[in-house]
C-alpha cells in the first residue's frame, strides 16, 4: 500500500461522505455527522516554515495525518492536506511573509497610505514563492499518494481579509469612510486575482475535496471555503454589506457557493450571511469565550440561521473560556447540550467535545452520539 496504510475504498469512508453530503444539502432526518479531525491525538512533527522549504517534510506530516484519519471511522473522511493559504495572496501583492515561532505564515503590512494601493500590481499567478510551492506540493502529493483520496482544496482568504494584511489596519478602516473608492479598488484587484488563483488550483487537482480547508470535505463540488475572519468580526453590518459581501458573493458565483470560516464572535453579521445568495455553511467555535450560543427561543441571528444553512460546530480552549478551562465534557453537557435541546439538527455537523477526558476517538464519538440521542426531537 506504500504511504497509505488503510483501505481508501472502505465502506465507512463512503458512509462518512454520505453523512456529510446530506448535512451540507440540509437533508431532513439525515444522521448528524459526528467528526474528529485529529484521532490519535495527532501531533505534527514539522513547523510550517520547514514544510514550505521542503516538500518531503510536508509529505511526512501529511501521511501521518491521513493515516490517522484512515485507521478507523472518525467521521472525518481521509484527505490529502495542503499548505495554509493565509499569506499567499498578500505575498503575491508584494507583502513580506513572516512566521511566528511554531506558527503558520503571516504577511507583514506594506502600505501605510491608502492612496498607494493604486501602485500595487500582483505578480503572475503561481510565481510568488508560496503559491508556487503549493502547486509543487500538489504535484508531489498526486504522484506519491495517488488520487483515490480528495486533496483538501485551499480556502480563499476573503478580499477584505487580504486587504487587512496589506494595508495598515487603522488606515484601512478609516479609509472605508474617507476614501472608499481606494478600498474598493484594492478589494476588486484581490477578488479578480483570487478567482484566477482558485481556478488554476482546481484545474491542477484531479480529485479536489470540497469545500476544502477548515471543513470536513468530500469529492462532490458543493462550493468552496472563504476565510472571512477580519470583516465578519470587525466590520459593522452596514460596512460589511459595502466592503466585504459583494466580493464574497462574486467568488461564490464562480465556484458553486461559499462556506464561511471565521474565528471569533461574528453574530453581528450573521443576518448578512443568511442573506448571501450562495451560502452553503458556516463554521463556529462555540462557547462563551468565542462564539456564544443562544438558547433556541432567544431572538438571535444564530437561531434564524440554524437549519437554514449547514453549521459546522466545534469547540476549543478559547471558546470554552475560563469557566470551563480543561473541562471539555462539562462544557459540552452543561453549556452546549441545553442550548441544542429542542432544536432540529438538520444541517448540523458536530465535532467531538475534545480529547482530554476520553481514551479514544471512538469513545468521544460514542459519548457525543449518546448525548444527541438523549435530546433528539
N, C-alpha and C positions, 0 to 999 in steps of 0.2 A: 504493500500500500504506500510505500515511500514516506513522505512527510505526514500524510493524514492517517491517523490511527483509528479510524472508525468508518462505518459504512455510510457513505454520503447519500445513499438511497434508502436509508432506514425509514420504516413506516412512521416512527414518531416524529421525524423531521417533516414529513409530508403533513402529518396531523397538526403540528405546530404552525406550519404555513397556513393551513386551512383556518385555524382559530384566529390567526392574525388578520387574514383577509376578510373574514366575517366581521371582525371588530372594526377594521378600517371602513368597511362598507355598511356599518350600522345595521347588521342583520339581527332582527328581533329574536330573542330567545336563544341566541347562539351562546356557546360556552365561553366564559370570560378567560382570556389568555392570562395565565399567571407566569411571570417570567423572572429569570435570574440571569443577568448578563455576565455574572462573574462566578460560576460554580468553581469549587475547589479553592475558594479564597485566593483567586488568581493575583499574582504579583508580577508585574512586568520587570524584566531584568535590565532593560536598557533605557536610557533617557532619550527624549525626543530628538535632542540635538545629535546624539550619537547615531540614531537611526536615520536621520536625514543625511548624515555624512556617509552612511554605509548601509546599502540595501540588504546585506546579509544579516545585519543586526535586526532590521525591520522584519526580515523573514523569520528569524528566530522567535521574536515576540509574537508575531502573527500566528505562527504554527502552535506556539504554546497556548494562545487564547482559543484558536479554533478547535484544537483537540480537547480542551476543557469543555467547550460548548458541545462537542460531539460525543462525549463519553456516555452521556445518558440524557434523558428528556429533562431539560431545564426550562422548556417553554420558549426559549430564545433560539431560533434556528441558527446553526453554524454559518459563519460568513467569513470572507477574507477582508481583513482590515486595510484601511488606507491611512495616509497621513492626515493629521488635523489641519484644517484649512484656514484657521483664524487669520494668519498673517499673509496668506498667499496673494490675495488681490491687492491689499495695500502695498506689498513689496513690488508688484508689477507696476504700480504708480510711482515708485521711487522711494517708498518708506524703507528704512533700515530695520532688519529683523534682529530682535534680541531674545534672550532666554532667561527666565527666572531659574534659579537653582532647582534642578529636578523637575522643571515645569515645561509647558509647551511654548511654542514660539509666539511672540507678540511683536507688534510693529511700533516703532518709535515715531512720534509726531514729527512731521516735516514742514507744516505750514502754520504760521502764526498770524497771517493776514489773509482773510478770506478772498481778497482780490487776486491772490496768487494762484487760485485754482484754475484760472484761465491759462496759466502757463503749463499745467500738468498734461502729460501725454503718456499713456501706458505703453510698455514695450510690447512687441508682437507676442501673441498668445503662446504660452509654454516655452518662452525663452528666459523668463526670470527664474532664478535658482530653485525656488520651492515648487513652482508649477512644473518645471522641467523634471524635478526629482519625482513628483507624483506620477508623471507619465512613465518614467523609467521603472518605478516600482511596480506599476500595473503590468508592464511587460514581463518583469521578473515573476510576479505572482502568477500570471496566467501560464507562463512557460513551466514553472516548477510545481505549481499546485493544481493546475488544470482549471477547468471551467464548470465542473459539476456544482460547485457552491457559488452563490452570488457574491460579488465584490461589493462591499459597503460603499456606495457612491458618496462623494464629497457633499457636505452641506454647503449651500450658498450663504455666505455672510450677507445679511441684508445690506442694501446700498447705504442706508444711513449709518449702520454699524461700521461699515468700512470707512465712511467719511469721518467718523469719530476716531479712527485710528490714523487718519492722515492729517486732520486739522486739529489744532488745539481745542480742547473741549469748550472752554469758555468762549473762545472766538466763534466756534461753530454754533453754539446755542444763541449767542447774541445776534449772529448773522441771520438766523431764522427770522428775526424781527427787522434788522437794519439792512440786510442785503439778501433777501430770499432768492433773488434771481441767481446769485452765485452758488447758493446751496443747491438749488435745483440743477444748475449746470453740472456740479460735481456728481450729484446722485444720478443724473442722466448718463454721464460717462461711465460710472461704475456699473449701472444696470446693463448697459449695452455690452460692456466688456465681460461681465459675469455671465450673461446669457451665452455669449460665444464660447467662453471657457467651459461651461457646463455642456454645451452641445458637443464640443470636441472630446470632453471627458467621457460622455456617454457613448460616443461613437467608438471609442477605443475599447470599451469593456464588452466582452462577449456575453457575460451573464451579470448584468447590473442588479444590485439589491436596492429596492425602493422601500421607504423614502430615503434611506441612507443614514448617515451619521446621526447619532443621538437616539435613533429609534430602532426597535426590532424590525428587521427588513425581510422582504420577500421578493421573488423574481417578477411578480406581476407589477406592471407600471401603474402605480397608484399616486403618482406625483412625487415631489422632492421636498427635502427639508430646507427651511430657511432658518438660520440662527439670527434671531431678531432682538437680542438682549438689550442693546442700548436704547433704541427708540421705544420699545414696549414698556420699559421700566421708567425712562427718563422724560419722555415727551408727554405733554397733555393730550387728551383725546383730540382736541382741535388741531394741534400741531402734528400729531401722528397722521391724521387724515390728509394733511397737506404734504408733509415731507417724507413719510415712510410708506404709507399704504399704497399709493398709486404705483410705486416701483415694485413692491412685493406682488401686487396683483398682476402686473405685466409679466413678471417672472413665472408666476403660476400658470398664466395662459400658454406659455411656451412649453411647459413640462407637465401638463395634466393635473395641476393642483399643487397646493402647498401644505406642508406640515410644519407647524411653528414650534421651534425650540426657544426657550428663554429661561435663564436663571432669574431668581428674584421674584418679587411680587408685582405682577403686571395686571392686577384686577382692573385698574383704571382704563385699560384698553381692550378688555375682553369683548365689550359690545362692538368695538371696531373690528375685531377679528371675526366675530359672529356675522357681521355684515359683509365680510370679504367673499366675493362670489365663488372663489375656487378653493376655499379652505377645506382640508380633509381631516386634520387632527391638531391637537396641541399637546405639549408636554408641560407638566407642572411638578415641582419639587414640593410636596405637601408638608405643611407644618407651620406652627406659629412663628417660627424663626425665619421663614422664607415666603411661602405661598399659603397663607391661611385658608383653610377650607370651611365654607359656611355650612350651617345646618340646612337640610332640604327645604324648610319653609321660610328661610331668610330671603329677603328681597335683594338678591345678589346676582351680579352678572354671571358668575360661575354657574349658578343654577339655571340661568337662561341658556347657557351653552351646553350643559351636560346632556347627553343623549342626542344633541343636535349635530355634533361632530365627535369623532373619536377622541378619547382622552387617555394619554399615557401618564399614569400617576405613579410617582416614585417617592422615595424618602432618602434623606441623607442627614448627616450630623448637624449641618447648619439649619436645615428645615425643622429638625426636632427641637431646637432651641435649648436653653439651659435647663428647663424643667424636665425634659426627657433625655438629657445627655446620657448616652450609654445604655438607655433603656428602650431598646428597639421594640420589644413585644408590648411593653406598657403603652408606648406611643401609638402603636397600631390598634390595640384594643380599647384604650381609653380616649384617644383623640380621633383616630380615623374612623373606626367602625361606627361610633354613634352618629357621625356626620354622613356616613354612607347609608345607614339604616333607613329604609323607606323609599329608597331610590330604585329605579330600574338601572341595570348595569349595561344596557346596550351601548356598545362602542367603547367600553372601558377596557383598558389594558393595564394590568396591575403588577407592579414589581414587588417582590417579596419584601418583608419589613426590614431585613438586614441579616447579617451572618452571625453576629457575636453570640447569640443565645441559642443557636441550633448546631447540631452535629454535622449536618449535611444540607446540600441544596434541596434534596428530596424532602427532608424533614421540614424545611422552611416552606416549601411549596405545599406540602400536606397541611401544615398549620394554617396557611393563608386560605386554602380551599375550604377547610372546615369552618373558619370564621365567616367566610362569604355564604356558605350554605346555611349557617345559623340565622342569618338575617335576610335570606333571599325573599323576594316579593313576587 
